[in-house]
Amino acid sequence: MRDHIAPRVQVFTESVIREMTRLCQQHNGINLAQGFPDFPAPEALKEAACRAVMADVNQYAITWGTPALRDAIAHKARTFNKIPDVDPAKHITVTCGATEAMMAVMLSVITPGDEVVLFEPYYENYGPDAALSEATLRFVPLEGQDFRVNPETLRAAFNSKTRAIIINTPANPCGKVFTREEMQLIADLCQEFDALAITDEIYEYMIYEGEHISMASLPGMADRTVTISGFSKTFAVTGWRLGYAIANETITKAIRKTHDFLTVGAPAPLQEAAITAMGFGQDYYDDLLLKYRSKRDLMFEILTEAGLNPILPQGAYYMMADVSRYGLPDVQFVQRMIETVGVAAVPGTSFYQNKALGAKWVRFAFPKKPETLEAARVRLAKLPEAFATTMV
Ligand code: PLP
């Protein structure tokens, strides 16, 4: 029989993160590869989800999202993100996670051959998203230990074929929080080249340094920005698969159509529960930030002790560490780390198109209980022994 696999699916491979997770399970390791919490979701949320199921909210929700949830998202977009005039009836689509939102957006706005600008290191999903929507990616490396945008390199990536730029702030994997100047520079280029800004703001409440700036809040950008976010990270419910996209009316109509035929809609009872989440007061977000800041500081201390030269992230919940000292490139380093000391992380090359830039990096995720991180400390202390033959 002929192999009937479409070329657009053949150009990307299975997620390296999931592969590391499998290897980690085989070796009974501590999984600091995948970015999900190992602590429970808020009690009030779990109860709200149970109540919704028991109240028979178990059939399809309205395709573009339960009205009360869209109202709550619109309110949050206006007050927290400072996006003007968000109308829940016209501008919001609730999706199965930010993942589906990004896919539905790309499928809705990209004509095959369009160029999309992407900073590297980048969240690995954007590669397959581009392949499936048949976009051509133009990579712009972030520079230095603080992952700065180089204005000349960025400008050189824009041309008449540029349809969009993806901005993930705070960023996975490097923890960069884009500055106001950088956001303004991107906004100016979008306007000059008539391009869209597609933002992924899933870590918007985890900012340790700097401020969260939503592209759609900048003058003239609300109409040409698609803002994506979700519930997975902020409320520790990555398995609920709830996210959303905010866009102008024309683009929203297209996103809703695509979303309808991809998934029909996001889980109805969980959308109901998410309304409860959106009702949490400022103390919830203050407490979230306090806890994540202490996890970040603990992770930094542990990786530094282990000789891994981490970079302190400004936001999100990942930490890049330079593993050069251990004398192996990223993939071999991680494999040996899992097999010998039993800790999993993600090889840096999975976040780079230019593999040479990623080979010294490994990404550790820290949305974990302090005891999980402490257990990793004990194991990582054995790294010098495990790499005795390769260490430089
Ligand atoms: N965007 C970024 C930058 C992420 O790191 C992740 C998860 O790791 C996602 C999106 C996935 O979000 P969701 O669970 O809402 O699909």
Boltz pocket constraint, residues with backbone or C-beta under 6 A from the ligand:
constraints:
  - pocket:
      binder: B
      contacts: [[A, 35], [A, 96], [A, 97], [A, 98], [A, 99], [A, 100], [A, 123], [A, 168], [A, 170], [A, 171], [A, 172], [A, 200], [A, 202], [A, 229], [A, 230], [A, 231], [A, 232], [A, 238], [A, 241], [A, 242], [A, 243]]
      max_distance: 6.0
